[in-house]
Amino acid sequence: MLAEKLISDVIPSVKSTEIGQKALNWMDLYRVSHIPVVEDSKYLGLVSDKLIYDLNLLEEPIEKELDKLDPSHAHNDQHIFEVAVVMYKLKISVLPVLDDDHYYLGAITLYDLARRFAHLFSLQEIGGVIVLEMNVNDYSMIQISKIVEDNGAKVLSSFLDRKPGNSNLDVILKLDKEDLSPIIQSFTRFDYNIKAVYLDQSMLSDLYDDRYDQFMKFMNI
């Protein structure tokens, strides 16, 4: 999935002639901390709530401090993983998207990114989830997939969750079957440590909410 497909249909931009308070109003409305500054489809940079307060731009036009704007952006043909890396490294809540001529196309929000990841990894597809805990040296997706497929199921998506400085990791498997008992028995037979199993929709909703919260904390916005 490319950046141009992730663009929000609600996040506005502001002109450089507008005062900082207007940008803050939009940020409050859409619960973001950055807003793109655009003039005649030309992207000038990101203004943040912190910048507005630090430079006392509440009643002053943003153009007064144009050189202080954050130039961060993505190009329309960049992959969703690249977008996620940029937003994570730069700690920004909104990422402008530009075309090849550097013209502004729109912006991606952190919420858009999380929602698209949920769709990309089949989180809402019918099926259960198994969480395996293992040492990182024992991890083999080939072996795990074989066990799943030998029981007539498919891995729709998988995630690795490893805490810094820890040799263990959680392997989270989203499968296309709701009856996971044969797969659970097989994992047990092969000495896999099954940390958790999620079968019904309420349990899955709790899991997805937890993972979304972890994602937001990971992005640290």
DOLOKOL-831962 format. One line per 5 residues: for each residue z, x, y of N, C-alpha, C. Coordinates in steps of 0.1 Angstrom, whole numbers, plus 5000, padded with zeros to 4 digits. Atoms other than C-alpha are relative to their C-alpha. Layout:
Z:X:Y:Z:X:Y:Z:X:Y ~ ...
This chain:
5000:5008:4988:5000:5000:5000:5000:5009:5012 ~ 5002:4992:4988:4989:5014:5034:5008:4994:5012 ~ 4992:5004:4989:5007:5013:5067:4994:4988:5007 ~ 5006:5011:4993:4982:4988:5082:5004:4987:4994 ~ 4996:5012:5007:4993:4963:5056:5015:4996:5002
4985:5002:4999:5030:4967:5065:5004:4995:5014 ~ 4998:5003:4986:5026:4958:5102:5007:4986:5002 ~ 4993:5012:4998:5051:4932:5114:4992:4990:5009 ~ 5007:5009:4992:5037:4900:5129:5008:4995:5011 ~ 4991:5005:4989:5066:4895:5153:5005:5011:5010
4994:4990:4991:5077:4928:5168:4991:5003:5012 ~ 5008:4999:4988:5064:4930:5204:5000:5015:5005 ~ 5000:4988:4992:5056:4960:5226:5004:4997:5014 ~ 4997:5002:4986:5066:4965:5262:4991:5010:5008 ~ 5008:4991:4991:5046:4980:5291:5009:5010:5007
4992:4990:4994:5057:5011:5308:5006:4996:5014 ~ 4996:5005:4987:5061:4992:5341:5012:4990:4999 ~ 4989:5010:5002:5088:4969:5326:5013:5008:5000 ~ 4987:4994:5000:5125:4976:5330:5006:5001:4986 ~ 4994:4997:5012:5147:4989:5303:5007:4987:4994
4993:5012:5005:5166:4956:5301:4991:4991:4992 ~ 5009:5009:5008:5136:4937:5289:4998:5006:4986 ~ 5002:4994:5013:5131:4962:5261:5013:4997:4991 ~ 4988:5003:5007:5168:4957:5252:5001:4986:4995 ~ 5000:5014:5004:5164:4920:5251:4992:4998:4987
5008:5001:5012:5136:4923:5226:5007:5007:4988 ~ 4992:4993:5011:5157:4948:5205:5011:4991:4995 ~ 4989:5009:5005:5186:4923:5204:4994:4988:4993 ~ 5006:5012:5006:5163:4894:5195:4996:5003:4985 ~ 5006:4996:5014:5147:4913:5165:5009:5009:4993
4990:4991:5007:5178:4934:5156:4994:5013:4996 ~ 5005:4987:5002:5161:4967:5160:5005:5009:5011 ~ 4995:4992:4989:5170:4997:5181:4989:5008:5007 ~ 5011:4994:4994:5135:5008:5191:4989:4990:5003 ~ 5011:5008:4997:5105:4992:5208:4989:5009:5005
5011:4992:4996:5070:5006:5212:4996:4997:5015 ~ 5004:5002:4986:5058:5012:5248:4984:5002:4999 ~ 5014:5000:5001:5021:5004:5251:4993:4995:5013 ~ 5008:5003:4987:4996:5003:5280:4986:4999:4996 ~ 5015:5002:5003:4961:4988:5275:4997:5006:4986
5003:4996:5014:4963:4994:5237:5003:5014:4997 ~ 4997:4986:5001:4973:5030:5243:5015:5002:4997 ~ 4986:4998:5003:5005:5040:5226:5006:5012:5008 ~ 4993:4990:4992:5029:5059:5249:5012:5006:4994 ~ 4989:4995:5007:5059:5063:5227:5010:4989:4997
4989:5010:5003:5091:5046:5214:5011:5002:5010 ~ 4988:4999:4991:5119:5037:5237:5012:4994:4991 ~ 4988:5005:5008:5154:5033:5221:5011:4995:5009 ~ 4989:5005:4992:5185:5015:5232:5008:5011:5006 ~ 4992:4989:4995:5203:5048:5234:4994:5007:5012
5007:4993:4988:5176:5063:5257:5002:4992:5012 ~ 4999:5009:4988:5178:5033:5280:5014:5002:5006 ~ 4986:4999:4995:5216:5036:5283:5002:5014:5006 ~ 4998:4986:4996:5216:5074:5285:4994:5003:5013 ~ 5008:4997:4988:5190:5075:5313:5001:4990:5011
4997:5011:4990:5203:5044:5331:4987:4993:5004 ~ 5013:5006:4997:5170:5026:5328:5001:4984:4999 ~ 4998:5014:5001:5185:4991:5326:4992:4992:5011 ~ 5008:5006:4989:5170:4981:5360:4989:5008:5005 ~ 5010:4991:4996:5145:5009:5362:4988:4998:4991
5012:5000:5009:5109:5009:5349:5000:5011:4990 ~ 5000:4990:5011:5104:5028:5316:4992:5011:5004 ~ 5009:4989:4996:5076:5048:5332:5007:5011:5007 ~ 4992:4990:4992:5102:5066:5352:5004:5012:4991 ~ 4996:4989:5009:5111:5086:5320:4990:5001:4988
5010:5001:5010:5078:5085:5301:5001:5013:4991 ~ 5000:4987:5008:5082:5122:5290:5011:5000:4990 ~ 4989:5000:5009:5114:5113:5272:4998:4990:4988 ~ 5003:5009:5011:5098:5087:5249:4998:5007:4987 ~ 5003:4994:5013:5097:5094:5212:4986:4997:4995
5014:5002:5004:5061:5100:5201:4997:4996:4986 ~ 5002:5002:5015:5067:5092:5164:4991:4988:4998 ~ 5009:5011:5004:5041:5070:5147:4994:5003:4987 ~ 5008:4998:5013:5021:5065:5115:4986:4996:5003 ~ 5014:5004:4999:4984:5062:5110:4997:4989:4990
5002:5012:5008:4969:5031:5095:4997:5002:4986 ~ 5004:4997:5014:4958:5048:5063:5011:5008:4993 ~ 4989:4993:5006:4992:5064:5055:5007:4990:4989 ~ 4994:5008:5011:5009:5052:5022:5014:4996:5004 ~ 4987:5005:4997:5041:5032:5022:5011:5011:4997
4990:4990:5002:5060:5062:5007:5001:5010:5012 ~ 5000:4991:4989:5049:5084:5036:5007:4993:5012 ~ 4993:5008:4990:5061:5056:5060:5015:5001:4998 ~ 4985:5000:5003:5095:5055:5043:5006:5013:5003 ~ 4995:4986:4998:5099:5093:5045:5001:5002:5015
5000:4998:4986:5090:5093:5082:5012:4992:5006 ~ 4989:5008:4994:5115:5065:5090:5013:5005:4996 ~ 4987:4994:5005:5142:5081:5069:5003:5013:5008 ~ 4997:4987:4994:5138:5116:5084:5003:4998:5015 ~ 4998:5001:4986:5136:5104:5120:5010:4989:5004
4990:5010:4997:5162:5076:5117:4996:4990:5010 ~ 5005:5010:4990:5141:5050:5135:4999:4987:4993 ~ 5000:5013:5005:5142:5013:5130:4986:4993:5001 ~ 5013:5005:4998:5106:5007:5141:4990:5012:5000 ~ 5010:4989:5000:5075:5028:5134:4986:4995:5004
5013:5005:4995:5043:5022:5155:4989:5005:4990 ~ 5011:4997:5009:5010:5023:5136:4988:5001:5009 ~ 5011:4997:4991:4979:5038:5153:4987:5001:4991 ~ 5013:4998:5007:4942:5038:5144:4995:5015:5002 ~ 5005:4987:4999:4920:5069:5142:4998:5005:5014
5002:4996:4986:4914:5068:5180:5013:5000:5008 ~ 4986:5000:4994:4952:5067:5187:5003:4987:5007 ~ 4997:5012:4994:4951:5031:5197:5011:4992:4992 ~ 4989:5007:5007:4981:5009:5189:4996:4988:4993 ~ 5004:5012:5009:4977:4984:5160:5012:4991:4998
4988:5008:5002:5013:4972:5157:5011:5009:4995 ~ 4988:4992:5004:5047:4983:5143:5005:4995:4987 ~ 4994:5003:5013:5065:4984:5110:5015:5001:5003 ~ 4986:5000:4999:5102:4975:5109:5006:5004:4987 ~ 4993:4996:5012:5128:4987:5084:5001:4988:4991
4999:5012:5008:5131:4951:5072:4986:4998:4993 ~ 5013:5001:5006:5093:4950:5066:4999:5009:4988 ~ 5001:4990:5010:5096:4982:5046:5008:4996:4987 ~ 4992:5004:5011:5124:4969:5024:4994:4989:4992 ~ 5007:5012:5006:5106:4936:5018:4988:5004:4991
5012:4996:5007:5074:4953:5008:5004:5008:4987 ~ 4995:4993:5012:5093:4977:4984:5004:4990:4989 ~ 4996:5010:5010:5108:4946:4967:4988:4994:4993 ~ 5013:5006:5006:5073:4932:4962:4993:5011:4992 ~ 5007:4990:5007:5058:4965:4952:5006:5004:4986
4993:4997:5012:5084:4971:4925:5004:4988:4991 ~ 4999:5012:5009:5082:4936:4910:5014:4994:4999 ~ 4986:5005:5001:5118:4927:4919:5002:4985:4998 ~ 4999:5015:5001:5111:4890:4920:4993:4995:4988 ~ 5007:5005:5012:5091:4888:4888:5011:4996:4989
4992:5004:5011:5106:4870:4858:5003:5011:4991 ~ 4996:4990:5009:5126:4893:4836:5013:5005:5003 ~ 4987:4994:4999:5158:4912:4831:5000:5014:5005 ~ 4998:4986:4995:5172:4945:4843:5010:5007:4991 ~ 4990:4992:5007:5189:4972:4823:5002:5013:5008
4997:4988:4993:5207:5001:4839:5006:5010:4989 ~ 4996:4989:5009:5210:5033:4818:5007:5011:5008 ~ 4993:4989:4994:5234:5061:4826:4998:5012:4991 ~ 5002:4988:5008:5225:5096:4815:5000:5013:5008 ~ 5001:4987:4993:5225:5133:4823:4986:5002:5004
5014:4998:4994:5195:5143:4844:4992:5008:4990 ~ 5008:4992:5010:5185:5168:4816:4995:4991:4988 ~ 5004:5009:5011:5182:5139:4791:4990:4990:5004 ~ 5010:5010:4995:5159:5118:4813:4986:5002:4995 ~ 5014:4999:5004:5125:5111:4798:4994:4986:5001
5006:5013:4999:5105:5081:4810:4991:4996:4989 ~ 5009:5003:5012:5081:5085:4781:5008:4994:4989 ~ 4992:5005:5011:5109:5080:4756:5006:4986:5003 ~ 4994:5013:4996:5125:5051:4775:4989:4990:4999 ~ 5011:5009:5000:5091:5034:4779:4996:4996:4985
5004:5002:5015:5084:5038:4741:5010:4990:4994 ~ 4990:5009:5006:5117:5021:4732:4997:4986:5005 ~ 5003:5013:4995:5109:4992:4755:4988:4994:4994 ~ 5013:5006:5005:5073:4988:4744:5000:4998:4985 ~ 4999:5002:5014:5082:4991:4707:5007:4986:4997
4994:5013:5001:5102:4959:4713:4992:4989:5007 ~ 5009:5010:4994:5072:4941:4728:5002:4997:5014 ~ 4998:5003:4986:5082:4944:4764:4993:5011:5008 ~ 5006:4990:4990:5069:4963:4795:5010:5003:5011 ~ 4992:4996:4989:5086:4983:4822:4992:4996:5013
5007:5004:4987:5075:4965:4855:5002:5010:5011 ~ 4997:4990:4991:5093:4991:4876:5012:5007:4996 ~ 4989:4993:5003:5119:5017:4875:5005:5008:5012 ~ 4994:4993:4989:5143:5034:4899:5010:5011:4994 ~ 4990:4990:5003:5164:5066:4897:5010:5000:5011
4989:4999:4991:5198:5066:4914:5009:5011:4997 ~ 4992:4988:5003:5214:5100:4915:5009:5004:5012 ~ 4992:4996:4989:5244:5108:4937:5000:5015:5002 ~ 5000:4986:4997:5244:5142:4954:5011:5008:4993 ~ 4990:4992:5006:5261:5169:4935:5005:4995:4986
4996:5006:5013:5263:5148:4903:4989:5002:4990 ~ 5010:4997:5010:5245:5157:4871:4995:4988:4993 ~ 5004:5012:5006:5243:5121:4860:4992:4992:5009 ~ 5008:5009:4992:5219:5095:4871:4999:4986:4993 ~ 5002:5013:5005:5213:5058:4867:4985:4997:5000
5014:5004:5002:5179:5047:4854:5000:4985:5000 ~ 5000:5014:4999:5173:5011:4865:4986:4995:4996 ~ 5012:5005:5006:5146:4993:4845:4998:4985:5003 ~ 5003:5014:4999:5130:4960:4855:4989:4997:4990 ~ 5009:5003:5011:5114:4945:4824:4994:4986:5001
5007:5013:4999:5091:4916:4818:5005:4990:4990 ~ 4994:5009:5010:5114:4899:4792:5013:4996:5005 ~ 4987:5005:4997:5144:4877:4797:5010:5003:4989 ~ 4992:4997:5012:5157:4882:4762:5000:5015:4997 ~ 4999:4986:5001:5168:4918:4762:5008:5005:4988
4992:4996:5011:5189:4918:4731:4994:5010:4990 ~ 5006:4990:5009:5164:4937:4708:4999:5014:5007 ~ 5001:4988:4993:5159:4963:4735:5013:5007:5002 ~ 4986:4995:4999:5196:4967:4741:5004:5007:4987 ~ 4996:4995:5014:5201:4972:4703:4993:5014:4998
5007:4987:5002:5174:4999:4703:5005:5011:5008 ~ 4994:4989:4991:5188:5018:4733:5014:5004:4994 ~ 4988:4996:5006:5222:5017:4716:4998:5008:4987 ~ 5003:4993:5012:5207:5029:4683:4996:5015:5003 ~ 5005:4987:4996:5192:5059:4702:5011:5007:5009
4989:4994:4993:5226:5067:4718:4999:5000:5015 ~ 5000:5001:4986:5217:5056:4753:5012:4992:5005 ~ 4989:5007:4994:5246:5046:4775:4995:4989:5010 ~ 5004:5011:4992:5239:5011:4788:5011:4996:5010 ~ 4990:5002:4990:5258:5008:4821:5001:4986:5004
5000:5014:4996:5248:4973:4830:4987:4993:4995 ~ 5012:5008:5004:5225:4944:4820:5001:4988:5009 ~ 5001:5011:4991:5213:4917:4844:4990:4990:4994 ~ 5009:5010:5007:5198:4885:4828:4997:4988:5009 ~ 5003:5013:4992:5202:4854:4850:4997:5003:5014
5004:4998:4986:5189:4849:4885:5011:5003:5010 ~ 4989:4997:4991:5223:4849:4902:5004:5014:4999 ~ 4996:4986:5002:5231:4883:4887:4990:5009:5006 ~ 5011:4992:4994:5197:4896:4897:5000:5000:5015 ~ 4999:5001:4985:5201:4883:4932:5011:5010:5005
4989:4991:4996:5234:4902:4935:4995:5014:4999 ~ 5005:4987:5002:5217:4933:4921:4991:5004:5012 ~ 5010:4997:4990:5188:4931:4946:5007:5001:5014 ~ 4993:4999:4987:5212:4925:4975:5007:5013:5001 ~ 4993:4987:5000:5232:4955:4965:4990:5012:5002
5010:4989:4998:5201:4977:4962:4994:5000:5014 ~ 5004:5001:4986:5189:4964:4996:5010:5007:5009 ~ 4990:4994:4992:5222:4974:5011:5000:5015:4999 ~ 5000:4986:5002:5220:5008:4995:4987:5006:5007 ~ 5012:4995:4993:5184:5012:5008:5002:5001:5015
4998:4999:4986:5195:5004:5043:5010:5011:5004 ~ 4991:4989:4998:5224:5028:5040:4993:5014:4999 ~ 5008:4988:5002:5200:5054:5027:4992:5004:5012 ~ 5008:4997:4988:5178:5050:5057:5009:5003:5012 ~ 4990:4996:4990:5209:5052:5078:4996:4996:5014
5004:5004:4987:5196:5032:5107:5011:4991:5006
